[in-house]
Amino acid sequence: MRHAPWNFRLLINAVRCLVVFGITSGAMAAETPGFDAQIAPILQKNCLACHSSSGRMGGLVMENYDSLIKGGTHGTPIVPGNADGSRIIQMLEGKIAPRMPFGADPLPAADIAAVKAWINAGAAGPAAGAGSKILAPAALPDIRPVVPVVSPVASLKFSPDGKLLAVGGYREVRLIDPSTGKEVATLSGHADYVRSIAFSPDGKMLAAGGGPPQRSGEIKIWDLQSHQLLQTMQGHKDCIYSIAWSPDGKIIASGSYDKMVKLWDVASGKELKNLQDHIDAVFAVAFSPDGKHLASASQDRTVKIWDVATGNRLYTLGDALDGLNGIAYSPSGSQVSAAGYDKTIYIWTVGETEGALKQSLIADEESILALVWSPDGQTIITASSDGSIRFRDAKTLDPLRVIDHQLEWVQALAISPDGRWLAAGRFNGTLSLYDVKNDKAPGGEWTVFTPRQPAVGEEKKQVASQ
């Protein structure tokens, strides 16, 4: 049998290697995940809740390729060509605590494998010329109730003349005549819960603040004579928890879960200033009586005093031991009171350039949910998750009296301009108007909002799914 010359056999083998290598390389190239098609949807679905520009957990934003590669507090999470050495893979696989996604089920093995393959292939970005597009949070599912649901009372406010009580709930505001308890009008069309309400000083307009969590903040301004919507203002990257209308009627302030405080021009609806200094959610804002200063209270355990004209932070009051969710100026404007999760009421004296803690008191058995200062300056009233509404002397914080045994958390308080009536709104959707003279509620408790009914066939679908 004749054999092919060795050099010919060598040539044949070389050709075979090239063919095999070419086929393998082509297959690998075809199988390498792309950022836009494969990686971005994984990040969008599992990571943006905490790593958006509003959340920025660990200082890391994953809204686009550039911000992902830039990294956060711990540097870049991606080491191109080395998946096992990349922090993002180590956390997805639980090799570094906490395992990601935080508080959720681990990513499917196929998703982790796709991210690893992309990194090992060099972690290439979007195709040339495509640009680094911004990822939007994944669409929220439309989860409908399977039983009738009543909205909690999320916010309350009396009009300046005391003739209207505005009640904020899920996607609407009800206007009630407090003297009769009858509904005057419904202002609907809000994106989510109306978490805060403010009347214009002349009582002609109403502002309602809220917005969908982790999506955006929303403020709607309504004409109270025609009950028509005048304008909608948006700008926050998370829901708004508190709004306040300036004494001169020109500015609305808003505090949001995105850690920002914004000032808005009422006439144009445009954002005037973005006040950045809090490092956690802002739950309450209040203008000083003269309108020169704004106080903001935050989950970061601080109260900050701002100059409204310049937007500059004047000083920080940092005595609280836990998050603060309620704030109020004294009628004189010389003091600010705040309260929150540490069960404590704080009172500071405030000036142009500095403030000082005057007194503090552990005032309740559980977290304080709401706080108001009476119009005459004599009383501070709080509602707590211990089921109580407490009245205290504003000078000494000594207890005066208590309305206890509330059937549900009182999340919202409002006191009438004459100090005669205290409105208390509860998580179970009920509302009571208490006569401050005797702490009695002549009308008892009533449900403000109409129960939301399940969609037709929703109960059957739910049973079938179970």
Long-range contacts (C-beta under 8 A, 24 or more apart in sequence): 28-121, 31-117, 32-117, 32-118, 32-121, 33-114, 33-115, 33-117, 33-118, 33-121, 34-118, 34-124, 34-127, 35-65, 35-118, 35-123, 35-124, 35-125, 35-126, 36-126, 36-127, 36-130, 36-133, 38-114, 38-118, 39-114, 39-115, 39-118, 40-65, 40-135, 42-107, 42-111, 42-114, 42-115, 43-68, 43-135, 44-135, 44-136, 44-137, 44-138, 45-138, 46-101, 46-104, 46-107, 46-111, 47-100, 47-101, 48-135, 48-137, 48-138, 49-101, 49-137, 49-214, 50-101, 50-102, 52-137, 52-214, 52-237, 53-237, 54-214, 54-236, 54-237, 54-238, 54-257, 54-258, 54-259, 55-214, 57-102, 62-135, 63-134, 63-135, 64-132, 64-133, 64-134, 64-135, 65-125, 65-126, 65-132, 66-125, 66-132, 69-123, 69-125, 78-119, 78-123, 79-119, 80-119, 80-122, 80-123, 81-119, 81-120, 81-121, 81-122, 81-123, 82-119, 82-120, 83-115, 83-116, 83-117, 83-119, 83-120, 84-116, 86-119, 88-115, 88-119, 89-115, 89-116, 89-119, 137-214, 137-215, 140-212, 140-215, 144-454, 144-455, 144-458, 145-452, 145-453, 145-454, 145-458, 146-454, 146-458, 146-459, 146-462, 147-454, 147-459, 148-451, 148-452, 148-453, 148-454, 149-451, 149-452, 150-428, 150-429, 150-447, 150-449, 150-451, 150-452, 151-193, 151-429, 151-449, 151-452, 152-193, 152-411, 152-425, 152-426, 152-427, 152-428, 152-429, 153-411, 153-412, 153-425, 153-426, 153-427, 153-429, 153-430, 153-431, 153-448, 154-193, 154-194, 154-195, 154-210, 154-411, 154-412, 154-425, 155-194, 155-195, 155-196, 155-197, 155-208, 155-412, 155-425, 156-197, 156-412, 156-413, 156-414, 156-423, 156-424, 156-425, 156-431, 157-197, 157-198, 157-199, 157-414, 158-199, 158-414, 158-415, 158-416, 158-417, 158-421, 158-423, 159-199, 159-203, 159-224, 160-199, 160-201, 160-202, 160-203, 160-417, 161-203, 161-417, 162-416, 162-417, 162-418, 162-421, 164-203, 164-224, 165-414, 165-423, 165-433, 166-197, 166-199, 166-206, 166-208, 167-425, 167-431, 167-448, 167-449, 168-193, 168-194, 168-195, 168-196, 168-197, 168-208, 168-210, 168-412, 169-193, 169-194, 169-429, 169-448, 169-449, 170-194, 170-449, 170-452, 172-449, 173-197, 173-206, 173-208, 173-222, 174-448, 174-449, 175-206, 175-224, 175-227, 176-448, 178-416, 178-421, 178-423, 178-433, 181-433, 181-443, 181-446, 185-227, 187-220, 187-222, 187-227, 187-229, 189-220, 189-229, 190-218, 190-220, 191-216, 191-218, 192-218, 192-239, 193-239, 195-239, 195-240, 195-241, 195-242, 196-240, 196-241, 196-242, 196-243, 197-243, 198-243, 198-244, 198-245, 198-252, 199-245, 200-245, 200-249, 200-266, 201-245, 201-247, 201-248, 201-249, 202-249, 205-230, 205-266, 207-243, 207-245, 207-252, 208-243, 209-240, 209-241, 209-242, 209-243, 209-254, 210-239, 210-240, 211-236, 211-238, 211-239, 211-240, 211-256, 212-239, 213-238, 213-239, 213-257, 214-238, 214-239, 214-257, 215-239, 217-254, 217-256, 217-258, 219-243, 219-252, 219-254, 219-264, 221-252, 221-266, 221-269, 231-269, 232-269, 233-264, 233-269, 233-271, 235-262, 235-264, 235-271, 236-260, 236-262, 238-281, 241-281, 241-282, 241-283, 241-284, 241-325, 242-282, 242-283, 242-284, 242-285, 243-285, 244-285, 244-286, 244-287, 244-294, 245-287, 246-287, 246-291, 246-308, 247-287, 247-289, 247-290, 247-291, 248-291, 251-291, 251-308, 253-285, 253-287, 253-294, 254-285, 255-282, 255-283, 255-284, 255-285, 255-296, 255-297, 255-298, 256-281, 256-282, 257-281, 257-282, 259-298, 261-285, 261-294, 261-296, 261-304, 261-306, 263-294, 263-308, 263-311, 272-311, 273-311, 274-311, 275-306, 275-311, 275-313, 277-304, 277-313, 277-316, 278-302, 278-304, 280-323, 281-323, 283-323, 283-324, 283-325, 283-326, 283-340, 284-324, 284-325, 284-326, 284-327, 284-338, 285-327, 286-327, 286-328, 286-329, 286-336, 287-329, 288-329, 288-333, 288-350, 289-329, 289-331, 289-332, 289-333, 290-333, 293-350, 295-327, 295-329, 295-336, 295-338, 295-350, 296-327, 297-324, 297-325, 297-326, 297-327, 297-338, 297-340, 298-323, 298-324, 299-323, 299-324, 299-325, 303-327, 303-336, 303-338, 303-346, 303-348, 305-336, 305-350, 305-355, 314-352, 314-353, 315-353, 315-354, 315-355, 317-346, 317-348, 317-355, 317-357, 319-346, 319-348, 319-357, 319-360, 320-344, 320-346, 325-368, 325-369, 325-370, 326-368, 326-369, 326-370, 326-371, 326-382, 327-371, 328-371, 328-372, 328-373, 328-380, 329-373, 330-373, 330-377, 330-394, 331-373, 331-375, 331-376, 331-377, 332-377, 337-371, 337-373, 337-380, 337-394, 338-371, 339-363, 339-368, 339-371, 339-382, 340-367, 340-368, 341-367, 341-368, 342-367, 343-367, 343-368, 343-384, 344-368, 345-371, 345-380, 345-382, 345-392, 345-397, 347-380, 347-394, 347-397, 359-396, 359-397, 361-392, 361-397, 363-390, 363-392, 363-397, 364-388, 364-390, 369-409, 369-410, 369-411, 370-410, 370-411, 370-412, 370-413, 371-413, 372-413, 372-414, 372-415, 372-422, 374-415, 374-419, 375-415, 375-417, 375-418, 375-419, 376-419, 381-413, 381-415, 381-422, 382-413, 383-409, 383-410, 383-411, 383-412, 383-413, 383-424, 384-410, 385-409, 389-413, 389-422, 389-424, 389-434, 401-439, 403-434, 403-439, 407-445
